[in-house]
Amino acid sequence: MRLGQYVERNSWLHRVDGRSKLIFMFSIMLASIFVDNLFFLVFCVLLVIGLSFTAKVGKEFLYSLKGIFFLLLFAGVIWLLFYRTSLFINKTEAIVIAKVGPFTIDSLGLTYAVKMPLRILIAISVPTLYFMTTTIREFIISLVKLRVPYVMAFTFGLAAQLVFSLGDEFEKIKEAQIARGLSLNSGGLISRIRKHIPIIVPFIVKSLDLVDQINIALNLKHFNPEKKTVFYQEKSFSRIDWILTFLGILSLIFLLSLKCGGVIQ
């Protein structure tokens, strides 16, 4: 299961308008950036996971996120050991927990080693859930209806589609090379990197070919971004869409007001 691959289901989150989903989920991402509270970040993660299960894509959602586990672990170790070098961290007093060689592990570093991976998880999981419940076509329509210029909306949608298409091509090339006897899991780190060259070279060639095919298709269809675009199928805002939109905006305003008032960090 690729990260963000659309999953066809008959759920309330699939049926709601792409604009309301976009505003609500973007509000969650912004709130996780501005609000520096561990319990709130954990709540956001649990909220996204809960939404995935109400959308009937919970298993696929969690399975697609398992590939970023080592990224989160790596980010936690980096922040634990090197958070003092950041220009955006207030250097406050911290309780020293342990010293490992030249590195000092303290309470503040341990806090950031948990907070920052959670923020990365939210930044990845929210778009993943959005694209799992929203088609590329609906995503482009949502951007256009939010007054985003059609060229930009089409570009964002095409880029998202290319990511998924290239992911498929990479897996096909990888499986084909493994079937020919290529062993990717043996040898040291440098050896494993070199063994990926037979995959990367044809992947680059295939990527350029795919871009050329898209260019030919656009020319054949006389694509003109300056023309007024008419969509055959459009969703109208329902009551749940308005509730989801106002809930996202009001929650973000409320959290930012609490932060500016010093109630929360």
C-alpha positions in Angstrom: 0.0 0.0 0.0 1.6 3.3 -1.2 1.5 6.3 1.0 -1.6 8.3 0.1 -3.0 5.8 -2.4 -6.8 6.4 -2.9 -8.9 3.6 -1.4 -12.5 3.2 -2.6 -14.9 3.0 0.3 -18.5 4.1 1.0 -17.8 6.2 4.1 -18.9 9.7 5.3 -15.3 11.0 4.8 -15.3 9.8 1.2 -18.7 11.5 0.6 -18.0 14.9 2.0 -16.7 17.7 -0.2 -13.0 17.9 -0.8 -12.9 21.6 0.3 -14.2 20.8 3.8 -11.8 18.0 4.2 -8.9 20.2 3.0 -9.7 23.0 5.3 -10.3 20.7 8.3 -7.1 18.7 7.8 -5.0 21.8 7.0 -6.2 23.2 10.3 -4.9 20.2 12.1 -1.5 20.5 10.5 -1.3 24.3 11.3 -2.4 23.7 14.9 0.3 21.0 15.3 2.9 23.5 14.1 2.0 26.4 16.3 0.9 24.6 19.5 3.9 23.2 21.3 2.0 20.9 23.7 2.8 17.2 23.9 -0.7 16.1 24.9 -2.2 18.1 22.1 0.1 16.5 19.6 -0.8 13.0 20.8 -4.5 14.0 20.6 -4.0 15.1 16.9 -2.3 11.7 16.1 -5.2 9.8 17.8 -7.7 12.0 16.0 -6.3 11.3 12.6 -6.1 7.5 13.3 -9.7 7.6 14.6 -10.8 9.4 11.4 -9.2 6.8 9.3 -11.2 4.0 11.0 -14.4 6.0 10.7 -13.6 6.3 7.0 -13.1 2.5 6.8 -9.5 2.8 5.7 -7.9 2.3 9.1 -5.9 -0.9 8.4 -4.7 0.5 5.0 -3.8 3.8 6.7 -1.7 2.3 9.4 -0.1 -0.2 7.0 1.0 2.6 4.7 2.5 4.6 7.6 4.7 1.7 8.8 7.4 2.7 6.2 8.1 6.0 8.0 8.8 4.3 11.4 12.6 4.5 11.0 12.3 8.1 9.8 10.5 9.0 13.0 13.0 7.0 15.1 15.9 8.8 13.4 14.3 12.2 13.9 13.8 11.4 17.6 17.5 10.4 18.1 18.7 13.5 16.2 16.6 15.9 18.3 17.5 14.1 21.5 21.3 14.6 20.9 21.5 17.8 18.9 18.5 19.9 19.9 20.8 22.5 21.4 22.1 23.5 18.0 18.7 24.6 16.8 18.2 28.4 16.5 14.4 28.1 17.3 14.6 26.4 20.7 14.6 28.3 23.9 17.7 27.3 25.9 16.0 26.8 29.3 17.2 24.8 32.3 16.9 21.1 31.9 17.5 18.1 34.1 20.5 16.0 33.0 19.4 12.4 32.7 22.6 10.7 31.3 25.9 11.4 29.5 27.0 9.2 26.7 30.4 10.3 25.5 30.3 13.8 24.2 26.5 13.8 24.2 24.3 14.9 27.1 20.7 13.6 27.4 18.5 15.9 29.4 14.8 16.3 30.1 14.3 19.0 27.4 16.0 17.0 24.7 13.8 14.0 25.7 10.7 16.2 25.3 11.7 17.3 21.8 12.7 13.8 20.9 9.0 12.9 21.3 7.4 16.1 20.1 9.2 16.5 16.8 8.6 12.9 15.5 4.9 13.4 16.4 4.8 16.6 14.3 6.5 14.8 11.4 3.9 12.0 11.8 1.0 14.5 11.7 2.5 16.3 8.7 2.7 13.0 6.8 -0.4 11.2 8.1 -2.9 14.1 7.5 -2.2 14.4 3.7 -2.1 10.6 3.5 -5.6 10.3 5.0 -6.8 13.1 2.7 -5.6 11.4 -0.5 -6.8 8.0 0.7 -10.3 9.4 0.8 -10.2 12.0 -2.1 -9.5 11.3 -5.8 -7.1 13.5 -7.7 -9.9 14.9 -9.8 -11.8 15.9 -6.6 -8.6 17.5 -5.2 -8.2 19.6 -8.3 -11.9 20.7 -8.3 -11.6 21.6 -4.6 -8.5 23.8 -5.2 -10.3 25.6 -8.1 -13.4 26.2 -6.0 -11.1 27.6 -3.2 -10.1 30.3 -5.8 -6.7 28.7 -6.5 -5.7 29.4 -10.1 -6.5 26.5 -12.4 -2.9 26.2 -13.6 -1.7 25.8 -10.0 -4.5 23.4 -9.1 -3.9 21.3 -12.1 -0.1 21.3 -11.5 -0.6 20.2 -7.8 -3.0 17.4 -8.9 -0.7 16.3 -11.7 2.3 16.2 -9.3 0.3 14.1 -6.9 -0.8 11.7 -9.6 2.8 11.5 -10.9 4.0 10.5 -7.4 1.6 7.6 -7.3 2.3 6.5 -10.9 6.1 6.7 -10.4 5.7 4.7 -7.2 4.1 1.9 -9.3 6.8 2.0 -11.9 9.5 1.8 -9.3 8.0 -1.2 -7.7 7.6 -2.9 -11.1 11.2 -2.3 -12.0 12.4 -3.4 -8.6 10.4 -6.7 -8.8 11.6 -7.3 -12.3 15.3 -6.9 -11.4 14.8 -9.1 -8.3 13.2 -11.8 -10.5 16.4 -11.6 -12.7 18.5 -12.5 -9.7 19.4 -9.0 -8.2 20.0 -9.3 -4.5 19.4 -6.1 -2.6 19.7 -7.3 1.0 23.2 -8.7 1.0 26.5 -6.9 1.5 27.4 -3.7 3.3 25.8 -0.3 3.1 27.9 0.8 0.1 27.3 -2.5 -1.7 23.5 -2.2 -1.2 23.6 1.4 -2.6 25.4 0.2 -5.7 23.0 -2.6 -6.2 20.2 -0.1 -6.6 21.8 1.4 -9.7 20.1 -1.2 -12.0 16.8 0.0 -10.6 17.5 3.7 -10.5 18.8 4.0 -14.1 15.7 2.4 -15.8 13.5 4.3 -13.3 14.9 7.6 -14.5 14.4 6.6 -18.1 10.8 5.5 -17.4 10.1 8.8 -15.6 11.3 10.9 -18.5 9.2 8.7 -20.8 6.1 9.2 -18.6 6.6 13.0 -18.6 6.9 13.0 -22.4 3.6 11.0 -22.7 1.9 13.5 -20.5 3.2 16.3 -22.6 1.9 14.6 -25.8 -1.5 14.0 -24.2 -1.9 17.6 -23.2 -1.0 18.8 -26.7 -3.4 16.4 -28.3 -6.2 17.5 -26.1 -5.3 21.2 -26.8 -4.9 22.0 -23.1 -5.5 25.7 -22.6 -5.4 26.8 -18.9 -6.8 30.2 -19.8 -10.1 28.7 -20.9 -12.9 28.6 -18.4 -13.1 25.2 -16.9 -16.4 23.3 -16.5 -16.6 20.2 -14.4 -19.1 17.5 -15.2 -19.4 16.2 -11.6 -19.4 18.6 -8.7 -20.3 18.1 -5.1 -22.3 20.7 -3.2 -21.7 21.7 0.3 -23.9 19.7 2.7 -24.5 20.3 6.4 -21.7 18.0 7.4 -19.4 20.0 5.1 -20.2 23.2 6.8 -19.8 21.6 10.3 -16.4 20.2 9.3 -15.3 23.5 7.9 -16.3 25.7 10.8 -15.0 23.1 13.3 -11.6 23.2 11.7 -11.4 27.0 11.5 -12.9 27.8 14.9 -10.7 25.1 16.6 -7.6 26.7 15.0 -8.6 30.2 16.1 -9.4 29.0 19.6 -6.0 27.2 20.0 -4.1 30.2 18.6 -5.9 32.5 21.0 -5.0 30.3 23.9 -1.3 30.2 22.8 -1.2 34.0 22.4 -2.8 34.4 25.8 -0.1 32.1 27.4 -2.6 29.5 28.5 -0.8 26.8 26.5 2.6 26.6 25.0 
